[in-house]
C-alpha cells in the first residue's frame, strides 16, 4: 500500500484530501503546517509521495521540498497553491518538484497526477539502486600500500582514471605497473569494455606490428586470412603497451599515428581503420634517456607522457611490507596476522632486505613459504639464503677503513656490483668488464 503525506495549513483541506486518498486505497498521514510536516518527514517511516501547499507560515512548501529531497532524493513531491507565481513555480522545478498544481483543482486531476508521480518515484528509485549496485560492483580494490610515495602515485592514478588521456607508467620490474594500469582501467568509464595487455618486448618487430594493427590476407607468408589487430579488439576499452621502451623506431612511428589520428592501418592494407581505444604505456626504462640517445622518438614520448605516473620500488616503501605480507597470505588462503605466523627475526630480515625484484619477488617468497613451511611459525631459517646473509656495506661509506688492500677493494666492489644488479652474474660481468667465466671463478673466493 502506497503511503502519502499531505502538508497544508488549512485543516479543512487536509480532511478532504485524506478522505479522497483513503477511498482510493492509500495510507494517508497529514501534517498541519510546514514545521509539523518536517517533523513527520524526519520520522522513520517515510512516505512514497509528498503533497504540500506552497504558502504556509513559518516553513513554506519550497523549504519542505528542499528538506524532503535532502532526506530522500527519489521522493516525488507535488506542490499545490492558490497563488500561482511563475518565479515560485520555477524554483519548485529547480528544486526537484514533480508537479506544480494550482488551486482550485479537480479531484480526478489530482489523483491522476499522484498516480503518475508514484510510478515515476518507483522507477527513479529502482534506477538509483541499480546505479549504486553497479557502481559498488565495479569499484576496484585499491592496490595495497600506505607509504606517502605510493599513495601519491595512486591518487594521481585515481584522478587520471576519470579522463581518456594517455598515461605513461614508469617503474622498475616487479613494482606493480600492470596492477596500477588495471586499477585505472577498472576505475574508468571504459571499465566494462575490453582490457588488452601487449608485452612489446616479447615479440619481434614484424610480429608485434601484425599483433597490434592486424593484417590482410596474403600480406606476408602465413597470412592465410584477414586478422584484426589488438587495437581493434580493444575497441571502446583500454590497451596496455607494456615495455613500450623496447619498441623499434619504425614501430614507434606507427604508434604515434594511432595516438594522433585515432586510426590504424593493417599490415598489407592501404585503408586506415578508425579505433576508439584508451592507451596506457608502461616501461621499466627511463625514456628521457632513450630520447637523448636517439633510441626513442621525442614526439612519441610527449604523446605518451600526458599523465606520467611513477610506481616507487619496494625499497622506498619498506613500511608497506607488513601490509603486503598480510595481503599475500590471504591470497594463499592463510588466515591470521603476519606477526603470528612469522618470528620477529624473520620479519626483521624481510623488512630490511633490499628486494631487487620488488613486490613480485615478495609475492613469490610468501607463496614459497606458505607451500613449503613445515612449522607453525616461520623463522629466519625458512627464508631464502640471500635474505639471511648480512648485507654488504656500501663501497664507499662515511668512515672508510684506511689503506684497504687491493684484494679487499676488489672483493667489496664485486659484492657491490652484484647487489646493484640483483645477483645477475651476466650483467655484473658486463659492468665489471670481465668475462663471465672469470667472475664465476672469483665468486667462491
C-alpha positions in Angstrom: 0.0 0.0 0.0 1.4 3.4 -1.0 1.9 5.9 1.8 1.1 9.6 1.2 2.0 12.5 3.5 -0.1 15.7 2.9 1.0 19.0 4.4 -1.2 22.1 4.5 -2.1 24.8 7.0 -5.8 24.5 6.3 -7.3 21.7 8.3 -10.4 21.5 6.2 -8.4 20.8 3.0 -6.4 18.2 4.9 -9.5 16.4 6.0 -10.9 16.5 2.4 -7.7 15.1 0.8 -7.3 12.5 3.5 -10.8 11.2 2.7 -10.2 11.3 -1.1 -6.9 9.3 -1.0 -8.1 6.9 1.7 -11.1 5.9 -0.5 -8.5 5.1 -3.3 -6.7 2.7 -1.1 -3.8 4.9 0.0 -2.3 5.0 3.5 -2.6 8.7 4.4 -0.9 10.9 7.0 -1.4 14.6 7.4 0.5 17.5 8.9 -0.9 20.9 9.7 1.8 23.4 8.5 5.3 23.1 7.3 7.0 22.7 10.7 4.8 19.8 11.6 5.4 18.3 8.1 9.2 18.4 8.6 8.8 16.6 11.9 6.7 13.9 10.2 9.4 13.6 7.4 12.1 13.1 10.0 10.3 10.1 11.4 11.5 6.6 10.4 8.5 5.6 8.2 8.9 7.9 5.2 6.1 8.3 2.6 6.1 7.2 -1.0 4.6 10.5 -2.1 4.5 14.0 -0.6 1.8 16.6 -1.3 2.4 20.0 0.1 0.9 23.5 0.0 3.3 26.3 -1.0 2.1 29.3 1.0 2.4 28.4 4.7 3.5 30.4 7.7 7.0 29.8 9.3 8.0 27.0 6.9 6.7 27.2 3.3 6.4 24.5 0.7 9.7 25.2 -1.1 11.5 24.7 2.2 9.6 21.5 2.8 10.6 20.4 -0.7 14.3 21.1 -0.2 14.3 19.2 3.1 12.4 16.3 1.7 14.8 15.9 -1.3 17.8 16.1 1.0 16.4 13.2 3.1 15.3 11.2 0.1 16.2 12.4 -3.5 13.8 9.8 -5.0 10.7 11.0 -3.1 8.2 12.5 -5.6 6.8 15.8 -4.4 3.6 17.5 -5.7 3.1 21.2 -4.7 -0.3 22.9 -4.7 -1.0 26.6 -4.3 -3.9 29.1 -4.5 -1.5 31.9 -5.5 0.2 30.9 -8.8 3.5 32.6 -9.3 5.9 32.0 -12.2 9.0 32.5 -10.0 7.8 30.1 -7.4 6.9 27.5 -10.0 10.4 27.9 -11.5 12.0 27.5 -8.0 9.9 24.4 -7.4 11.0 22.7 -10.6 14.6 23.6 -10.0 14.4 22.0 -6.5 13.0 18.8 -8.0 9.2 19.0 -7.6 7.4 16.5 -9.8 4.4 18.8 -10.4 3.2 22.3 -9.5 -0.6 22.3 -9.3 -2.8 25.5 -9.0 -5.9 25.6 -6.8 -8.8 25.0 -7.4 -8.2 21.6 -9.0 -10.4 18.7 -9.8 -10.1 15.6 -7.6 -9.7 13.4 -10.7 -6.9 15.6 -11.9 -5.0 15.4 -8.6 -5.4 11.6 -8.4 -4.1 11.1 -11.9 -1.0 13.4 -11.2 -0.3 11.5 -8.0 -0.5 8.1 -9.7 2.0 9.3 -12.3 4.2 10.7 -9.6 4.2 7.4 -7.6 5.1 5.5 -10.7 7.9 7.9 -11.5 9.2 7.8 -8.0 9.4 3.9 -8.0 11.2 3.9 -11.4 13.6 6.6 -10.2 14.3 4.6 -7.0 15.0 1.4 -9.0 17.3 3.2 -11.3 19.2 4.8 -8.4 19.5 1.5 -6.6 20.8 -0.3 -9.7 23.2 2.5 -10.4 24.5 2.3 -6.9 24.9 -1.5 -7.2 26.8 -1.3 -10.4 29.0 1.5 -9.1 29.8 -0.6 -6.0 30.3 -3.8 -8.0 32.8 -2.1 -10.4 34.6 -0.1 -7.8 38.1 -1.6 -8.0 40.2 -2.6 -5.0 42.9 0.0 -4.3 46.4 -1.6 -4.6 47.9 -2.2 -1.2 50.2 0.5 0.2 50.2 3.3 2.7 53.7 4.8 2.1 53.4 8.5 1.1 55.2 8.0 -2.2 52.9 5.1 -3.2 49.7 6.9 -2.0 50.7 9.9 -4.1 51.1 7.7 -7.2 47.6 6.1 -6.5 46.0 9.5 -6.0 47.3 10.5 -9.4 46.1 7.2 -10.9 42.6 7.8 -9.5 42.3 11.2 -11.0 43.8 10.0 -14.3 41.1 7.3 -14.5 38.4 10.0 -14.8 39.7 11.0 -18.2 40.7 9.3 -21.5 44.2 10.9 -21.6 47.2 8.7 -22.4 49.1 7.6 -19.4 52.8 6.6 -19.0 53.5 4.4 -16.0 57.2 4.1 -15.1 58.9 1.9 -12.5 61.3 -0.9 -12.0 60.4 -4.5 -12.9 58.1 -6.1 -10.3 56.8 -2.8 -8.8 53.2 -3.5 -10.0 52.9 -1.3 -13.1 50.3 -3.6 -14.6 48.3 -3.7 -11.4 48.2 0.1 -11.4 47.1 0.1 -15.1 44.3 -2.4 -14.3 43.2 -0.2 -11.4 43.0 2.8 -13.7 41.1 0.7 -16.3 38.5 -0.6 -13.8 38.0 2.9 -12.3 37.4 4.5 -15.7 34.2 4.8 -17.8 35.7 2.1 -20.0 35.8 -0.4 -17.1 33.1 -2.7 -18.7 34.9 -2.8 -22.1 38.0 -4.9 -23.1 41.4 -4.6 -21.4 44.2 -5.8 -23.6 47.8 -6.2 -22.5 50.7 -6.4 -25.0 54.3 -7.1 -24.0 56.1 -5.0 -26.6 59.5 -6.5 -25.6 58.5 -10.1 -26.1 57.7 -10.0 -29.8 59.8 -9.4 -32.9 59.0 -6.1 -34.7 57.1 -7.6 -37.7 55.1 -9.9 -35.4 54.3 -7.1 -33.0 53.1 -4.9 -35.8 50.7 -7.6 -37.0 49.5 -8.2 -33.5 48.8 -4.6 -32.8 47.4 -3.5 -36.1 46.2 -6.7 -37.8 46.9 -7.8 -41.3 45.1 -8.7 -44.5 45.2 -12.0 -46.3 48.4 -12.5 -48.4 50.3 -9.6 -46.8 53.1 -12.0 -45.8 53.9 -15.7 -45.7 51.5 -17.4 -43.5 48.8 -14.7 -43.7 46.1 -17.0 -44.9 43.2 -14.8 -43.8 42.4 -11.4 -42.5 43.2 -10.8 -38.9 42.0 -8.0 -36.6 44.8 -6.3 -34.5 44.6 -5.9 -30.8 43.9 -2.2 -31.2 40.6 -3.1 -32.9 39.9 -6.0 -30.5 40.2 -3.4 -27.6 37.7 -1.1 -29.3 35.9 1.0 -26.7 38.3 -0.2 -24.0 41.9 0.1 -22.9 45.2 -1.2 -24.3 48.3 -1.5 -22.1 51.6 -1.3 -24.1 53.9 -2.9 -21.6 57.7 -2.3 -22.0 57.0 0.3 -24.7 60.6 1.4 -24.4 61.7 -1.8 -26.2 59.9 -0.9 -29.5 61.8 -0.1 -32.6 61.9 3.4 -34.1 59.9 2.2 -37.2 57.1 0.8 -35.0 57.2 4.0 -32.9 56.2 6.0 -36.0 53.1 3.8 -36.3 52.2 4.1 -32.6 52.5 7.8 -32.9 49.9 7.8 -35.8 47.5 5.8 -33.6 47.7 8.4 -30.9 47.5 11.4 -33.2 44.9 10.2 -35.8 43.0 7.6 -33.8 43.3 5.1 -36.6 45.4 2.1 -37.6 46.4 0.6 -40.9 46.6 -3.3 -41.0 49.8 -4.8 -42.4 49.4 -5.1 -46.2 46.4 -2.7 -46.4 46.2 0.9 -47.5 42.8 1.6 -45.9 43.0 3.2 -42.4 40.7 1.8 -39.7 39.4 4.2 -37.0 39.8 3.0 -33.4 38.5 4.2 -30.1 41.0 3.0 -27.5 42.5 4.5 -24.4 46.3 3.9 -24.4 48.3 3.2 -21.2 52.0 2.6 -21.7 54.4 1.1 -19.2 58.1 0.8 -19.1 61.0 0.0 -16.7 63.3 2.2 -18.7 64.0 5.9 -18.4 62.5 7.1 -21.7 64.0 10.5 -21.3 67.5 8.9 -21.5 66.4 6.9 -24.6 65.1 10.1 -26.2 68.5 11.8 -25.6 70.3 8.8 -27.0 68.1 8.7 -30.1 66.5 5.3 -29.3 63.0 6.6 -28.6 61.1 9.2 -30.6 60.7 12.5 -28.8 57.3 13.2 -30.3 56.0 9.8 -29.2 57.4 10.3 -25.7 55.4 13.5 -25.3 52.3 11.8 -26.7 52.6 9.0 -24.2 53.7 11.2 -21.3 50.4 13.2 -21.0 49.9 11.9 -17.4 53.1 10.4 -16.0 52.9 8.0 -13.0 55.9 6.6 -11.3 55.5 3.4 -9.2 58.1 3.5 -6.5 60.3 0.5 -5.8 59.6 -1.6 -2.7 62.9 -0.5 -1.0 61.5 3.1 -1.0 58.2 1.9 0.7 59.6 -0.7 3.1 56.9 0.3 5.6 54.3 -1.4 3.3 56.0 -4.8 3.5 53.9 -6.0 6.5 50.7 -4.9 4.7 51.8 -6.7 1.5 52.7 -9.8 3.5 49.2 -9.9 5.0 47.7 -9.4 1.6 49.7 -12.3 0.0 48.9 -14.6 3.0 45.2 -14.1 2.3 45.8 -14.7 -1.4 47.3 -18.1 -0.3 44.3 -18.8 1.9 46.3 -18.3 5.1 44.1 -16.5 7.7 45.7 -14.6 10.6 48.1 -11.8 11.3 51.7 -12.0 9.8 53.0 -11.3 13.3 51.5 -14.6 14.5 53.0 -16.6 11.5 56.5 -15.1 11.4 59.1 -14.9 14.1 60.4 -11.4 14.9 63.8 -12.2 13.4 62.2 -13.4 10.1 60.1 -10.2 9.9 63.1 -8.1 10.6 65.0 -9.8 7.8 62.1 -9.4 5.4 61.8 -5.7 6.2 65.5 -5.0 5.9 66.0 -6.8 2.6 66.6 -4.6 -0.4 64.1 -6.5 -2.7 65.7 -6.1 -6.1 62.7 -7.9 -7.6 60.3 -5.6 -5.8 56.7 -6.6 -4.9 56.8 -9.5 -7.4 59.7 -11.0 -5.5 58.0 -10.6 -2.2 54.9 -12.3 -3.5 56.9 -15.2 -4.7 58.7 -15.5 -1.4 55.5 -15.5 0.6 53.9 -18.1 -1.7 57.0 -20.3 -1.4 56.9 -20.1 2.4 53.2 -20.9 2.5 53.7 -24.0 0.3 57.0 -25.3 1.9 56.6 -24.1 5.5 56.6 -27.1 7.9 56.2 -25.4 11.3 53.5 -23.4 12.9 55.7 -20.3 12.8 58.1 -19.3 10.0 61.6 -18.5 11.3 64.6 -16.9 9.7 65.9 -20.4 8.8 62.9 -20.8 6.5 63.8 -17.7 4.5 65.7 -17.8 1.2 69.5 -17.8 1.7 70.0 -14.4 0.1 67.7 -12.8 2.8 69.6 -14.5 5.6 73.0 -13.2 4.5 74.0 -9.8 6.0 74.0 -7.0 3.5 77.4 -5.9 2.2 78.4 -2.4 3.4 78.4 0.3 0.7 81.5 0.5 -1.4 82.3 4.0 0.0 81.0 4.9 3.4 81.2 8.0 5.6 84.1 6.4 7.5 86.1 4.2 5.1 88.8 1.9 6.6 92.3 3.4 6.0 94.5 1.9 3.2 92.5 -1.2 2.3 94.3 -3.9 0.3 93.7 -4.4 -3.4 92.0 -7.7 -2.7 89.7 -6.1 -0.2 88.8 -3.4 -2.6 88.1 -5.9 -5.4 86.0 -8.1 -3.2 83.9 -5.1 -2.0 83.5 -3.8 -5.5 82.3 -7.2 -6.9 79.9 -7.6 -4.0 78.6 -4.1 -4.5 78.1 -4.6 -8.3 76.3 -7.9 -7.7 74.0 -6.2 -5.3 73.2 -3.4 -7.7 72.2 -5.9 -10.5 70.1 -8.1 -8.2 72.6 -11.1 -8.3 72.7 -11.3 -12.1 76.2 -12.7 -12.9 75.9 -11.9 -16.6 75.1 -8.2 -16.0 77.7 -8.0 -13.3 80.4 -9.3 -15.6 79.5 -6.8 -18.2 79.7 -3.9 -15.8 83.0 -5.2 -14.3 84.4 -5.5 -17.8 85.4 -9.2 -17.4 84.5 -12.5 -18.9 81.6 -14.2 -17.0 83.8 -17.3 -16.5 86.3 -15.1 -14.7 83.6 -13.8 -12.4 82.4 -17.4 -11.7 86.0 -18.2 -10.6 86.2 -15.1 -8.3 82.9 -15.5 -6.6 83.7 -18.6 -4.5 86.8 -16.8 -3.1 
